[in-house]
Amino acid sequence: MKKENLHFYQSLTHFLGKTLGKNFEVVLHILEKDNYHIAAIENSHISGRSLNSPVTEFALELIQDNRHLDKDYVVNYKAQTVNGQALRGATFFIKNEDKQLEGLLCINQDVSKYEQLSKELLALAGLTQTCPSEFKEEHLIDTVEVLDESIEDIVHTIIKPELLTSNASLSKEQTLDVIHQLNEKGIFQIKGAVMRVADILNISEPSVYRYIKIVNDKEKG
């Protein structure tokens, strides 16, 4: 992304966060090759994330699915913090003049207080029917985005944590399978991901790069 564009979106992130208020977290993800990272964040108390936090698995799925090719944004999808706090999410795709994806501008609204208030109002009125929690929208996504996912969390969706903490080492085939699935998710585009995956799998960084090469060579055919 050009420097002037980066500065614009960073300023926009802080502007939106301060304007919308403390119930809205605004996050700018920059998608440089091998360096996906958060470039700006406002109202980070909602998810507890920082500039050092990785892109979520949900965001990686959006990127891998190339949703930006036929949409400019997705809105009104379910999201939640790691402690289960309900959020409503929206993502704007930042594209260059060639329609290549350069970043994601995400807004996460804390709707937990509104849901609790609606339940209390219904209870006061003596009504048992609850208000619908889903927001009907054309671009609704069924997957729930979990914020503040670490690379460890994403690895553990592929392989059980106990297998990594046991004394037994993963076989070459197991390691290749894990690297293949992580590569498909785009994990290695995240800044520092190779080092973290190496630590989690108890192998060296050169080994991770070697496995990635094997996986890429197989995909090329």
ABEGO torsion letter per residue (X at the ends): XBAAAAAAAAAAAAAAAAAAEAABBBBBBBBBBGABBBABBBGAAAAGBBAABBBBAAAAAAAAAGAAAABABBBGBBBBBAAGBBBBBBBBBBBBAAGBBABBBBBBBBAAAAAAAAAAAAAAAGBABBBBABBBBAABBABBBBBGBBAAAAAAAABBAAAAABABBBBAAAAAAAAAAAAAAGAAABBGAAAAAAAAAGBBAAAAAAAAAAAAAAAAX
